[in-house]
Amino acid sequence: MTDPNAIQPSALDQLPDRDPEETAEWQASLDAVAREAGPHRAAYLMRRTLERAEAGGIALPKLLETDYVNTIPTAAEPALPGDPEMEARITAWNRWNAAAMVTRGSKYGVGGHIATFASAAWLYETGFNHFFKGKEGDGSGDQLYIQGHASPGIYARAFLDGRLNEAHLDNFRQEAGGNGLPSYPHPRRLPWLWEFPTVSMGLGPLSAIYQARFNRYLTNRGIKDVSASHVWAFLGDGEMDEPESTAALALAAREELDNLTFVINCNLQRLDGPVRANFKIVQELEAQFRGAGWNVVKTLWGSAWDELFALDTTGALVRRLREVPDAQIQTYQTRDAAYIRADFFGKDPALAEMAKLLGDDKILECFHLSRGGHEARKVYAAYKAAVEHKGAPTVILAQTVKGHTLGEGFASKNANHQMKKLTVDEFKTMRDLLGLPIKDSDFADGQVPYGHPGADSPEVRYLQERRAALGGPAPARRTHALAPLPAPAEKAFASFDKGSGSQNVATTMAFVRLVKDLVRDKETGRRWVPIVPDEARTFGMESLFPSLGIYSPKGQTYEPVDRDQLMYYKEAKNGQILNEGITEAGSMADFIAASSSYATHGEAMIPFYIFYSMFGWQRTADQMWQLGDQLGRGFLVGATAGRTTLTGEGLQHADGHSPVIAATNPAALTYDPAFAYEIAVIVREGLRRMYGEAKPGEDQNVFYYLTVYNEPLPQPAKPAGLGIDEGIVKGLYRFNTVESAGLSPAANAPRIQLLGSGTAIHWALQAQKLLAEEWGVAADVWSATSWSELRRDAMEADAALLRGEERVPYVRQALQGAEGPVLAVSDYMRQVPDQIAQWVEQDWSSLGADGFGLSDTREAARRHFGVDAESIVVAALAQLAKRGEVKATAVKEARERYGL
């Protein structure tokens, strides 16, 4: 039997021991300490030895957990600058107004959250008073990712400094009247204040990491020096359960993003109860972040605990704090001193003796009030350590009490996230606790008053002076008066007008070729930001590697294996391509940072993110919504698109629905181009609309989603005639008629209109030929470049009609006079073309690839879904038979002839 006390083999046993006697002496010393002084003393010495080794640069595994105490001892805390008493008064006003705003709004049933800001007030106020750089100084200022549920506190501060008034506060969550405040940080709803939408939990931390990384990218590429900008992300401990919250921790450490600080408000509560009821979330997060390579600063206990730690000569207090689970810490918050004496101190004789030296008031002060996150000096020390730390990002784990200062009915209660108001008596108690000069008579008709010391009061002057010293108000979003980017040379777009002749070209390749030409443009080429999630070779982008380089803050520290090849793998510190590895979420975070750079940094960048269309919207649609909220601009490109086009890959790769998801996003302009020249027209228009001269009333804050295909096919020349470009942009134009196609049905032949998008237009063209040659039916073929833009235009026409304006939808105008019924087909579910059915005057029917995909050839998949040319012929004949324009027997005959 193995001796459990024996030293087990380890990786160190693989190394030769140059001095076994010395090794044995070290081991014996450890055994002796454990035997004589106890295992706790032995563990203490080992931790200190490991810390010493790490500080000395000795390569050893990092210590992942430290004791449940503050990282910065009280004796090492820097003095708090400024006027602490003035800052306390300012914070008190902000606490009051945040609670008043939500309470006053509760009578309208609009909701709101009080407890989050109450716990985090000092985390924000200390930053606003001493750290957060504004946009009126040099550079771009700091980027602040505010915890969504804390928004009332940010509004309260903006009210105090004069950026908001009482009417704004009274319209919290009531925006319809035009003078309201959005519930959470929403740049689209309040674009002068909010920069980053954060309340979809998990997206804030992910985006903050990639924003800090993008700041380095801009600096290293010489676009703009933003090295002075610091990214601050304020997060909740419960939010860290979201996988996106920790998805990119290793990236931040690997790239040494010391321009980034996470501030995690560890109030130990999520929406329904404790975050880790039976465990300790702070310790878990510390290990997770340390293991990923972050600098960790714990700010857990307030100054009232100093006396207790000074009495802890045996380490019993520290050991007890490590073992008490979070839910019990919350229980202490709500219980009396006798309970705490018995349950906390009574578990250890040394602690029981310590408790005899403590009065009840001291115990209640420590366990009810004194948390590191509630003291400006503790928070200041943590923030200063964070901004001064070099070589790694920092996470501050600040322990607080959720509902702090709101009274016993709120503090640490499981339900406090859903509690929307305080009673008048509770407000009066809060007033007395905060020392605010609000009289009982101010509570007119039971309504809680807002509080303001006056525009020229010492508090407001101090607040504004501090912000002026730091570069102006924060948070703030600036829409810079940027000159429109010059349009690239027309040659890049016109080169597609002639088609590809006999050469087969996939539209994915056509898009990549277009971008290759555009990034060479002298005026705008360097502003392109190509983003790809480890699929560049799949999309034919490897030719961009040597010319643009792949961004790496380390440059290229190795000789690439393919260095002797023309298209070798080139990394560079000033590389232009962001090749993110296998992470759609990370790539989208890149895109969001680049797409809003025009506002964040006053530098318009043109991101394009190319991805497997199946794994874009389906996997990261929430981030696409975040992109729209953040007023981002750029090109999303769903490559290898369609349900039947990616031959052999099977249902998990078969995209039949991304345009449906995209259509739900009001900021997304979705296009399904069939031909290379259509891509050129759409990209040219996108550059004009987002970055060039906007037309009157045109919203520039949009982004484009293009689906492109990997099926090599001949690319036709652009049809001659007026209105083609307009039709491409608006979503529909006639590609050909049966006559222009060189087919000759009878003069009185039945006629039908075939509408196809993307790769489906090729099946429609085959069907056009079959219908003419085998069934005597004349079919005209239309390219539907955007079903969703046709729908958007039609809905706007409907809205105009309600206002008494006569306006005909474009789709109806385009199809006006077109003979026969309409049959629409795409490589997506029928819901995609059916978006426009109600606005088409002709008889309507559609075909699509509904259901799960399958692995097979393209031809077999299309036959399976009933969207191939022969299926289109049968569907067209069926439509015409209903109208009595062909014999009903023709449908059966066609079905049998084609083996359907």
ZAMARGU-4260 file (C-alpha; in steps of 0.2 Angstrom, whole numbers, plus 5000, padded with zeros to 4 digits):
<rodrens>
0) 5000/5000/5000 | 5006/5017/4996 | 5011/5028/5010 | 5000/5043/5009 | 5013/5054/5018
5) 5027/5049/5006 | 5033/5062/4994 | 5025/5058/4977 | 5034/5059/4961 | 5032/5075/4951
10) 5039/5083/4936 | 5054/5089/4946 | 5059/5071/4947 | 5063/5072/4929 | 5077/5084/4933
15) 5094/5078/4940 | 5096/5083/4959 | 5113/5091/4960 | 5113/5091/4979 | 5101/5078/4986
20) 5107/5082/5004 | 5102/5100/5002 | 5085/5095/4995 | 5083/5084/5010 | 5087/5098/5022
25) 5074/5109/5014 | 5061/5096/5015 | 5065/5091/5033 | 5064/5110/5038 | 5047/5111/5031
30) 5042/5095/5040 | 5049/5102/5056 | 5039/5118/5055 | 5023/5109/5051 | 5026/5097/5066
35) 5031/5111/5079 | 5022/5126/5073 | 5007/5118/5064 | 5002/5116/5046 | 4996/5134/5045
40) 5013/5141/5049 | 5021/5129/5036 | 5009/5135/5023 | 5012/5153/5027 | 5031/5151/5025
45) 5028/5142/5008 | 5017/5156/5002 | 5029/5169/5007 | 5044/5159/4999 | 5034/5158/4983
50) 5030/5176/4983 | 5048/5180/4985 | 5053/5169/4971 | 5040/5177/4960 | 5046/5194/4964
55) 5064/5189/4961 | 5060/5182/4943 | 5063/5164/4948 | 5053/5153/4936 | 5040/5144/4947
60) 5021/5141/4946 | 5012/5156/4952 | 5003/5157/4968 | 4985/5157/4963 | 4976/5161/4979
65) 4981/5173/4993 | 4973/5175/5010 | 4956/5183/5011 | 4963/5200/5016 | 4968/5216/5006
70) 4982/5214/4994 | 4988/5232/4999 | 4991/5232/5018 | 4985/5248/5027 | 5003/5254/5031
75) 5007/5253/5012 | 4992/5263/5007 | 4996/5280/4999 | 4988/5296/5006 | 4971/5300/4998
80) 4974/5316/4988 | 4961/5330/4987 | 4947/5334/5000 | 4940/5317/5006 | 4926/5326/5016
85) 4921/5335/5000 | 4921/5319/4990 | 4911/5311/5004 | 4897/5324/5002 | 4897/5323/4983
90) 4895/5304/4985 | 4881/5306/4997 | 4871/5318/4985 | 4874/5305/4971 | 4868/5291/4982
95) 4852/5300/4986 | 4848/5306/4969 | 4851/5288/4961 | 4839/5281/4974 | 4826/5295/4972
100) 4826/5294/4953 | 4822/5275/4953 | 4809/5277/4967 | 4800/5292/4959 | 4799/5282/4943
105) 4792/5266/4951 | 4775/5274/4952 | 4774/5273/4933 | 4780/5254/4934 | 4795/5257/4924
110) 4807/5249/4936 | 4825/5252/4939 | 4839/5246/4951 | 4845/5254/4967 | 4856/5242/4976
115) 4870/5240/4963 | 4876/5258/4963 | 4873/5259/4982 | 4887/5245/4983 | 4898/5252/4970
120) 4897/5271/4973 | 4915/5273/4979 | 4922/5263/4965 | 4915/5275/4953 | 4917/5291/4963
125) 4935/5288/4967 | 4939/5285/4948 | 4929/5301/4943 | 4938/5311/4956 | 4956/5305/4953
130) 4958/5293/4938 | 4946/5293/4923 | 4953/5304/4910 | 4941/5314/4899 | 4941/5318/4881
135) 4945/5337/4882 | 4963/5334/4887 | 4976/5326/4876 | 4973/5310/4867 | 4956/5301/4867
140) 4954/5300/4886 | 4949/5284/4895 | 4936/5272/4890 | 4924/5267/4903 | 4913/5252/4903
145) 4900/5256/4916 | 4890/5241/4924 | 4873/5243/4917 | 4863/5242/4933 | 4873/5256/4940
150) 4867/5268/4928 | 4856/5278/4940 | 4872/5283/4949 | 4880/5290/4934 | 4865/5300/4929
155) 4865/5307/4947 | 4882/5313/4945 | 4878/5321/4928 | 4864/5329/4937 | 4875/5336/4950
160) 4888/5343/4938 | 4874/5351/4927 | 4874/5340/4912 | 4856/5334/4917 | 4841/5342/4925
165) 4827/5336/4936 | 4816/5334/4920 | 4829/5321/4914 | 4829/5312/4930 | 4810/5311/4931
170) 4810/5303/4914 | 4822/5289/4918 | 4816/5274/4908 | 4803/5285/4899 | 4810/5290/4883
175) 4795/5291/4871 | 4793/5310/4875 | 4810/5314/4869 | 4818/5320/4885 | 4821/5304/4894
180) 4835/5293/4900 | 4838/5275/4894 | 4838/5262/4907 | 4856/5257/4904 | 4871/5263/4895
185) 4865/5264/4877 | 4875/5275/4865 | 4861/5275/4852 | 4848/5282/4864 | 4860/5294/4873
190) 4874/5297/4861 | 4882/5312/4870 | 4885/5302/4886 | 4886/5284/4884 | 4900/5276/4874
195) 4898/5257/4877 | 4882/5247/4879 | 4886/5235/4893 | 4870/5228/4901 | 4870/5212/4891
200) 4881/5204/4904 | 4897/5197/4898 | 4899/5208/4883 | 4907/5222/4893 | 4922/5213/4899
205) 4925/5205/4882 | 4923/5221/4873 | 4934/5230/4886 | 4949/5218/4882 | 4948/5220/4864
210) 4946/5239/4865 | 4962/5240/4875 | 4970/5228/4862 | 4963/5239/4848 | 4970/5255/4856
215) 4987/5246/4855 | 4984/5242/4837 | 4980/5260/4833 | 4996/5266/4841 | 5007/5252/4834
220) 5001/5255/4816 | 5004/5274/4818 | 4986/5279/4815 | 4985/5288/4832 | 4995/5288/4848
225) 4982/5282/4861 | 4995/5275/4873 | 4989/5287/4887 | 4971/5280/4886 | 4966/5267/4900
230) 4951/5255/4898 | 4941/5253/4914 | 4928/5239/4915 | 4916/5239/4929 | 4908/5222/4932
235) 4898/5212/4944 | 4904/5196/4952 | 4889/5187/4946 | 4892/5193/4928 | 4908/5183/4928
240) 4898/5167/4926 | 4895/5172/4908 | 4907/5163/4897 | 4911/5179/4887 | 4917/5188/4904
245) 4933/5177/4905 | 4934/5171/4887 | 4949/5183/4883 | 4958/5184/4899 | 4973/5175/4892
250) 4974/5187/4877 | 4975/5202/4888 | 4989/5194/4898 | 4998/5187/4883 | 4998/5204/4875
255) 5003/5213/4891 | 4988/5225/4891 | 4993/5235/4906 | 4981/5249/4899 | 4967/5239/4905
260) 4959/5237/4922 | 4944/5226/4927 | 4935/5232/4943 | 4924/5218/4949 | 4911/5224/4962
265) 4911/5208/4974 | 4895/5211/4983 | 4893/5192/4984 | 4876/5193/4976 | 4868/5190/4959
270) 4850/5193/4954 | 4842/5180/4965 | 4854/5176/4979 | 4873/5173/4983 | 4885/5171/4968
275) 4894/5157/4977 | 4883/5152/4992 | 4894/5138/4998 | 4911/5144/4992 | 4920/5161/4990
280) 4919/5170/4973 | 4933/5182/4977 | 4945/5167/4979 | 4939/5159/4964 | 4941/5174/4953
285) 4958/5177/4960 | 4964/5160/4955 | 4956/5162/4938 | 4964/5179/4934 | 4981/5175/4942
290) 4981/5158/4932 | 4978/5168/4916 | 4992/5180/4920 | 4984/5195/4927 | 4989/5206/4941
295) 4976/5204/4955 | 4973/5217/4969 | 4960/5212/4982 | 4951/5226/4992 | 4941/5217/5004
300) 4940/5225/5021 | 4939/5243/5027 | 4949/5252/5040 | 4938/5246/5055 | 4946/5229/5052
305) 4963/5235/5056 | 4961/5233/5075 | 4955/5215/5072 | 4970/5210/5061 | 4982/5218/5074
310) 4974/5207/5087 | 4976/5191/5076 | 4993/5185/5082 | 4990/5167/5078 | 4982/5169/5061
315) 4966/5162/5067 | 4956/5177/5060 | 4963/5175/5043 | 4960/5156/5043 | 4942/5159/5048
320) 4939/5172/5034 | 4946/5159/5022 | 4934/5146/5027 | 4917/5155/5029 | 4907/5154/5014
325) 4900/5169/5005 | 4882/5165/5010 | 4887/5166/5028 | 4896/5182/5026 | 4879/5189/5019
330) 4870/5182/5034 | 4882/5191/5046 | 4877/5207/5037 | 4859/5205/5044 | 4862/5198/5061
335) 4866/5205/5078 | 4882/5205/5087 | 4878/5190/5098 | 4875/5179/5083 | 4892/5185/5075
340) 4901/5181/5092 | 4894/5164/5092 | 4895/5159/5074 | 4910/5168/5068 | 4922/5170/5083
345) 4915/5155/5093 | 4922/5142/5081 | 4940/5144/5086 | 4946/5147/5104 | 4959/5160/5099
350) 4945/5170/5090 | 4933/5168/5105 | 4947/5176/5116 | 4949/5190/5103 | 4930/5193/5103
355) 4931/5197/5122 | 4941/5212/5118 | 4928/5219/5105 | 4912/5228/5109 | 4896/5225/5100
360) 4897/5241/5091 | 4915/5236/5084 | 4909/5219/5078 | 4894/5227/5070 | 4904/5241/5062
365) 4916/5227/5054 | 4903/5215/5049 | 4889/5227/5043 | 4898/5242/5036 | 4917/5240/5034
370) 4921/5234/5016 | 4936/5239/5006 | 4925/5244/4992 | 4916/5257/5003 | 4931/5267/5007
375) 4939/5280/4996 | 4957/5277/5003 | 4956/5258/5000 | 4949/5261/4982 | 4962/5274/4978
380) 4976/5263/4983 | 4970/5249/4972 | 4967/5260/4957 | 4984/5268/4959 | 4992/5251/4960
385) 4983/5246/4944 | 4988/5261/4933 | 5006/5260/4939 | 5008/5241/4936 | 5017/5237/4920
390) 5017/5221/4909 | 5000/5214/4913 | 4982/5219/4915 | 4975/5222/4933 | 4959/5215/4940
395) 4953/5224/4957 | 4942/5213/4967 | 4933/5225/4978 | 4921/5218/4991 | 4905/5228/4995
400) 4888/5226/5002 | 4874/5227/4990 | 4862/5240/4995 | 4874/5249/5006 | 4867/5264/5015
405) 4849/5260/5009 | 4845/5253/5026 | 4842/5237/5034 | 4828/5232/5022 | 4840/5232/5007
410) 4858/5228/5013 | 4863/5210/5008 | 4845/5204/5006 | 4843/5191/4992 | 4828/5201/4984
415) 4837/5218/4984 | 4840/5217/4965 | 4821/5218/4962 | 4817/5231/4975 | 4813/5247/4966
420) 4809/5260/4979 | 4812/5266/4997 | 4798/5272/5008 | 4798/5290/5014 | 4804/5284/5032
425) 4818/5274/5024 | 4823/5290/5014 | 4823/5300/5030 | 4834/5287/5038 | 4846/5287/5023
430) 4846/5306/5024 | 4852/5306/5042 | 4865/5292/5038 | 4872/5302/5024 | 4871/5319/5033
435) 4861/5328/5019 | 4853/5345/5022 | 4835/5339/5016 | 4821/5344/5027 | 4806/5334/5032
440) 4795/5348/5023 | 4804/5344/5007 | 4794/5328/5006 | 4779/5336/4998 | 4764/5324/4996
445) 4775/5309/5001 | 4786/5312/4985 | 4805/5310/4989 | 4814/5326/4983 | 4829/5327/4972
450) 4844/5335/4981 | 4856/5348/4974 | 4868/5359/4984 | 4867/5372/4971 | 4876/5376/4954
455) 4889/5387/4963 | 4891/5376/4979 | 4908/5370/4985 | 4903/5353/4980 | 4899/5356/4962
460) 4914/5368/4960 | 4925/5354/4967 | 4918/5341/4956 | 4920/5352/4941 | 4937/5357/4945
465) 4942/5338/4947 | 4935/5334/4930 | 4943/5349/4922 | 4960/5343/4929 | 4957/5326/4922
470) 4952/5332/4905 | 4933/5336/4905 | 4917/5326/4910 | 4915/5308/4910 | 4908/5297/4904
475) 4906/5306/4888 | 4904/5301/4869 | 4911/5313/4856 | 4905/5313/4838 | 4920/5321/4830
480) 4918/5333/4815 | 4927/5321/4804 | 4929/5325/4786 | 4922/5312/4775 | 4934/5299/4769
485) 4938/5301/4750 | 4930/5288/4739 | 4943/5275/4733 | 4947/5276/4714 | 4933/5270/4703
490) 4945/5258/4695 | 4944/5246/4709 | 4925/5244/4707 | 4924/5245/4689 | 4936/5231/4686
495) 4921/5219/4690 | 4910/5226/4677 | 4917/5216/4663 | 4914/5199/4672 | 4926/5185/4673
500) 4923/5178/4655 | 4926/5159/4655 | 4935/5159/4672 | 4925/5152/4687 | 4926/5164/4702
505) 4917/5162/4718 | 4909/5178/4726 | 4920/5175/4741 | 4935/5177/4730 | 4928/5192/4722
510) 4926/5201/4738 | 4943/5197/4744 | 4950/5203/4727 | 4940/5219/4729 | 4947/5222/4747
515) 4965/5219/4740 | 4963/5233/4728 | 4955/5244/4741 | 4968/5242/4754 | 4981/5248/4741
520) 4972/5265/4740 | 4983/5279/4745 | 4970/5289/4754 | 4960/5276/4764 | 4969/5259/4762
525) 4978/5260/4779 | 4961/5263/4787 | 4954/5245/4782 | 4955/5233/4797 | 4953/5215/4790
530) 4947/5203/4804 | 4946/5184/4802 | 4944/5170/4815 | 4958/5158/4809 | 4950/5155/4792
535) 4960/5166/4781 | 4966/5152/4770 | 4948/5146/4768 | 4943/5162/4761 | 4958/5165/4750
540) 4965/5179/4761 | 4983/5171/4763 | 4989/5183/4749 | 4986/5197/4761 | 4998/5190/4774
545) 5015/5196/4767 | 5008/5213/4760 | 4998/5218/4775 | 5005/5208/4789 | 4996/5200/4804
550) 4996/5211/4819 | 5006/5205/4834 | 5012/5217/4848 | 5028/5206/4848 | 5031/5207/4829
555) 5038/5190/4823 | 5051/5182/4834 | 5053/5167/4824 | 5057/5162/4806 | 5040/5156/4798
560) 5041/5138/4791 | 5035/5145/4774 | 5047/5160/4773 | 5053/5154/4756 | 5036/5155/4749
565) 5028/5170/4741 | 5013/5171/4753 | 5022/5167/4769 | 5014/5169/4786 | 5020/5186/4791
570) 5017/5194/4808 | 5022/5212/4812 | 5020/5224/4826 | 5012/5236/4813 | 5002/5222/4805
575) 4985/5227/4798 | 4976/5210/4799 | 4968/5204/4815 | 4969/5185/4814 | 4960/5180/4830
580) 4961/5162/4831 | 4945/5152/4833 | 4934/5164/4841 | 4920/5172/4833 | 4916/5182/4849
585) 4933/5189/4850 | 4933/5194/4832 | 4916/5203/4834 | 4924/5212/4849 | 4938/5217/4837
590) 4925/5223/4825 | 4915/5233/4837 | 4931/5242/4844 | 4936/5246/4826 | 4919/5251/4820
595) 4916/5264/4833 | 4934/5271/4832 | 4927/5286/4823 | 4919/5292/4840 | 4930/5284/4853
600) 4946/5290/4845 | 4941/5302/4831 | 4949/5291/4818 | 4937/5283/4806 | 4942/5264/4803
605) 4934/5253/4790 | 4933/5235/4798 | 4928/5220/4788 | 4925/5204/4797 | 4924/5188/4786
610) 4918/5172/4794 | 4908/5156/4791 | 4891/5163/4789 | 4884/5149/4799 | 4895/5154/4814
615) 4892/5173/4814 | 4875/5178/4818 | 4870/5162/4825 | 4884/5162/4838 | 4886/5181/4841
620) 4870/5189/4837 | 4870/5197/4854 | 4886/5206/4849 | 4879/5211/4833 | 4865/5220/4843
625) 4879/5228/4854 | 4887/5234/4838 | 4871/5242/4833 | 4869/5250/4850 | 4886/5256/4849
630) 4883/5265/4832 | 4897/5254/4824 | 4901/5255/4805 | 4909/5242/4794 | 4906/5227/4784
635) 4902/5210/4791 | 4904/5196/4777 | 4896/5179/4779 | 4907/5168/4768 | 4904/5150/4762
640) 4886/5156/4764 | 4870/5146/4760 | 4862/5130/4765 | 4867/5120/4750 | 4883/5128/4744
645) 4896/5122/4756 | 4897/5105/4748 | 4900/5090/4760 | 4901/5100/4776 | 4884/5095/4783
650) 4871/5103/4794 | 4882/5111/4807 | 4890/5121/4793 | 4874/5124/4782 | 4868/5142/4784
655) 4850/5144/4779 | 4845/5157/4791 | 4858/5171/4794 | 4848/5184/4784 | 4833/5180/4795
660) 4843/5184/4811 | 4851/5199/4802 | 4834/5206/4797 | 4830/5208/4816 | 4843/5221/4818
665) 4838/5238/4813 | 4856/5244/4810 | 4860/5229/4799 | 4859/5232/4780 | 4859/5214/4773
670) 4863/5210/4755 | 4864/5193/4746 | 4873/5197/4730 | 4874/5185/4716 | 4888/5192/4706
675) 4905/5201/4708 | 4899/5217/4700 | 4885/5218/4713 | 4897/5216/4727 | 4907/5231/4720
680) 4892/5242/4719 | 4887/5237/4737 | 4904/5240/4745 | 4906/5257/4735 | 4889/5262/4742
685) 4893/5256/4759 | 4909/5266/4760 | 4899/5282/4754 | 4885/5280/4766 | 4896/5276/4782
690) 4911/5286/4778 | 4908/5298/4764 | 4895/5312/4761 | 4879/5307/4769 | 4863/5312/4760
695) 4850/5323/4769 | 4841/5312/4783 | 4852/5297/4780 | 4858/5287/4795 | 4877/5284/4794
700) 4877/5273/4809 | 4873/5257/4800 | 4883/5242/4796 | 4883/5230/4781 | 4881/5211/4781
705) 4885/5203/4764 | 4883/5184/4761 | 4896/5177/4749 | 4898/5160/4742 | 4912/5148/4739
710) 4905/5140/4723 | 4916/5145/4708 | 4905/5151/4694 | 4906/5162/4679 | 4904/5180/4684
715) 4893/5189/4670 | 4896/5207/4664 | 4886/5220/4672 | 4870/5223/4662 | 4869/5239/4652
720) 4856/5252/4655 | 4851/5265/4668 | 4846/5261/4686 | 4856/5245/4688 | 4866/5252/4702
725) 4851/5259/4710 | 4842/5243/4709 | 4857/5234/4717 | 4858/5246/4731 | 4839/5246/4734
730) 4838/5227/4733 | 4830/5222/4716 | 4833/5224/4697 | 4829/5214/4682 | 4845/5204/4676
735) 4838/5199/4660 | 4822/5195/4650 | 4819/5179/4641 | 4822/5189/4625 | 4839/5196/4630
740) 4844/5179/4636 | 4843/5174/4618 | 4828/5162/4621 | 4813/5162/4609 | 4797/5156/4616
745) 4781/5159/4607 | 4774/5177/4606 | 4759/5173/4617 | 4769/5161/4628 | 4764/5161/4647
750) 4776/5172/4657 | 4783/5172/4674 | 4795/5182/4684 | 4809/5173/4693 | 4817/5182/4708
755) 4833/5175/4714 | 4846/5180/4727 | 4864/5175/4729 | 4869/5159/4721 | 4851/5154/4718
760) 4850/5166/4703 | 4861/5153/4694 | 4847/5140/4696 | 4834/5152/4691 | 4844/5156/4675
765) 4845/5137/4671 | 4826/5136/4675 | 4823/5150/4663 | 4832/5140/4649 | 4822/5124/4653
770) 4805/5133/4654 | 4808/5141/4637 | 4815/5126/4628 | 4805/5112/4635 | 4789/5120/4641
775) 4786/5136/4630 | 4786/5147/4645 | 4794/5164/4645 | 4803/5168/4661 | 4812/5185/4666
780) 4825/5183/4679 | 4828/5197/4693 | 4842/5198/4705 | 4836/5201/4723 | 4851/5208/4731
785) 4842/5212/4747 | 4826/5205/4753 | 4827/5215/4769 | 4831/5232/4761 | 4816/5229/4750
790) 4806/5226/4766 | 4813/5241/4775 | 4808/5252/4761 | 4791/5245/4760 | 4788/5247/4779
795) 4794/5265/4778 | 4781/5268/4764 | 4768/5260/4775 | 4773/5272/4789 | 4772/5287/4777
800) 4754/5282/4772 | 4749/5283/4790 | 4755/5301/4790 | 4745/5305/4775 | 4759/5304/4762
805) 4757/5294/4746 | 4772/5283/4743 | 4774/5267/4733 | 4786/5254/4739 | 4801/5252/4728
810) 4798/5233/4725 | 4781/5237/4718 | 4788/5251/4707 | 4801/5239/4701 | 4789/5225/4697
815) 4776/5236/4690 | 4770/5230/4673 | 4779/5213/4675 | 4768/5200/4667 | 4763/5184/4676
820) 4766/5178/4694 | 4781/5179/4704 | 4792/5165/4710 | 4806/5169/4722 | 4820/5157/4727
825) 4836/5158/4738 | 4848/5146/4747 | 4839/5151/4763 | 4823/5146/4771 | 4808/5153/4763
830) 4805/5166/4777 | 4819/5176/4769 | 4811/5180/4752 | 4794/5179/4760 | 4798/5196/4769
835) 4792/5206/4754 | 4777/5195/4749 | 4764/5207/4755 | 4770/5221/4745 | 4771/5212/4728
840) 4755/5214/4718 | 4757/5199/4707 | 4753/5181/4713 | 4767/5176/4724 | 4776/5160/4729
845) 4793/5155/4735 | 4806/5141/4736 | 4819/5139/4750 | 4830/5127/4759 | 4820/5125/4775
850) 4826/5112/4788 | 4842/5105/4793 | 4857/5104/4781 | 4865/5088/4776 | 4882/5081/4769
855) 4882/5078/4750 | 4886/5086/4734 | 4878/5103/4730 | 4867/5096/4717 | 4860/5082/4728
860) 4857/5095/4742 | 4848/5106/4731 | 4837/5092/4724 | 4834/5087/4742 | 4828/5104/4747
865) 4818/5107/4731 | 4827/5123/4725 | 4837/5116/4710 | 4833/5122/4692 | 4821/5107/4689
870) 4812/5111/4705 | 4810/5129/4700 | 4803/5123/4683 | 4790/5112/4692 | 4785/5126/4704
875) 4784/5139/4690 | 4772/5127/4680 | 4762/5124/4695 | 4759/5143/4697 | 4754/5145/4679
880) 4743/5130/4680 | 4733/5138/4694 | 4730/5153/4683 | 4725/5141/4669 | 4740/5147/4658
885) 4747/5130/4656 | 4739/5113/4657 | 4738/5105/4674 | 4746/5089/4666 | 4762/5099/4662
890) 4766/5099/4681 | 4764/5080/4683 | 4774/5077/4667 | 4788/5089/4672 | 4789/5081/4689
895) 4791/5064/4681 | 4803/5070/4668 | 4815/5077/4681 | 4813/5063/4694 | 4805/5074/4707
</rodrens>
